[in-house]
Amino acid sequence: MRFFKNKLLIITAVLSALLLAAIIFTATGRTRPTPIEGVIGGVISPVQRVFYATGDFFEKTFGNLFNIRNVMKENEQMKEELTKLQDQNRQLYQLAVENQQLRSILQFKENNAQYTYIGANITGKDPGNWFDIFTINKGTSHGLEVNDAVITGEGLIGRIIEAGASYSKVLSIIDERSSVSILVNRTRDIGIVSGTTNSDLVAIMPLEADIIKGDEIISSDFSTFPKGLFIGKVKSVTKEEYKLHKMVLIEPAVDFKRLEQVFVVKNIKTQE
């Protein structure tokens, strides 16, 4: 029994000496492992690779998920910014259109300072694509009367046919029930322009009238409208000799599909 105890002590002492020698030898900066270290390293290395690969996988996986979450958040922020910019662009465009309309009417007012102008907004219209008949938000309480002319900065729209205290109805010149005495601005020839069922403008002119494509047409003072209101330009002229007149198709100055704001011109004849 004592022999075995002594043997165990001897073995323990030998192993301790070997380990101490290995430590000292390692501390001296050697570059090659001992046979024992090689065996231990060969066993441990595959295990380390497994743990390293597993850790690297989870690191990349969670890192990618985190990056995807950041990208999604950035996309949402960019969408919000894009929506804001689109809304701002719409507002700026609307302001530009309104400014253009105001500049046009201002120029007209400067050229025709003898008239009084009352601004109004369109609040309703008859069914259809064209503004043949429509309602505005001004009436007799604002000084409006039947037969007052209605314009935009581009030209003549029509006249008031009904006036209430706070509203008025306007008959456009493109309506088939409308007729306007006109002048050819270049030659001062006189005619009558009327609307049609297709919302066109057609004028009847004397056969001897000097009128050609591109001529500007304005209102004359032979009707309820003030003289000189721009109506449009001649698109075509057709001679109808058996009827002793010319048929003239006119392109309206006003876009009768996109009316929003108008101005009422106080009828100068009524004021007189």
C-alpha positions, 0 to 999 in steps of 0.5 A: 500500500505504501508502495502505491502511495509512493508511486503516486507521489512520484508520478505527481512530482514528475508531471508537475516537473514536466508542466513547470518545464513546459511553462518555462519553455513557452515563456522563452518565446518558442515558436513550435508546440510540444508533442503534448501541446500538439495533441491537445491543440489537435483535439481542441482546434476543431471544437474551437472552429465549431464555436467560432463558426457558430458565433460568426453565423449568429453575429452576421445573422443578427447584424443583417436583421439589424441592418434591414430594420434600419433600412426599413426605417430609413425607407419610411422616413424617405417616403414621409419626406417624399409625401411632404415634398409632393404636397409642397409642389402641389401647393406651389403649382396652385399658387403659380396658377393663381398668380398667373390668373391674377397677373392676367386680370391685373394687366386687363384692368390696367388697360381698361381702367374705366371699368369696375371689377368684382372678383368671384369664385365658381361654386357650381355648374350644370352637368357636362365637361364645359362651363356653359352655365355656372354659379358664382358666389357674388350677387346683388348684395355685392353690386352685381346685376343681370347682363353684367359681363364676366371675364378672366384675364384671358378674355370674355366668358359670358354674362349674368342671367340671374342675380340673387343676393349672394349668388349669380348664374352666368351664361357662357358665350359658348352656350347655344343660347348666347349671341355676342356682337363682335368686331374683327380687331384688324379690320373693324368688320362687324358680325355676330358670334354664337355658341353651339351644341358642341360648345364651339364659337361660330360667327356669321360675317357679311360675305364682303367682310375682310377676315382671315385665319388668326384675326383677333375677335373682340366684343363690339358696343352693339350689345350689352357687353363692354366694347373691346373684351377679347373673345378669341382668334379665327380658326377657319373661314368658309364662304357660303355664297348662296347664303351671302355670308361667311361662316367663321369658326373661332377658338375661344381665348378662355379655357371653358373646361378649367374655370375657377375664378372670374371677374365681373365687369360692371356694365358701363351702359347700365352705369350710364 
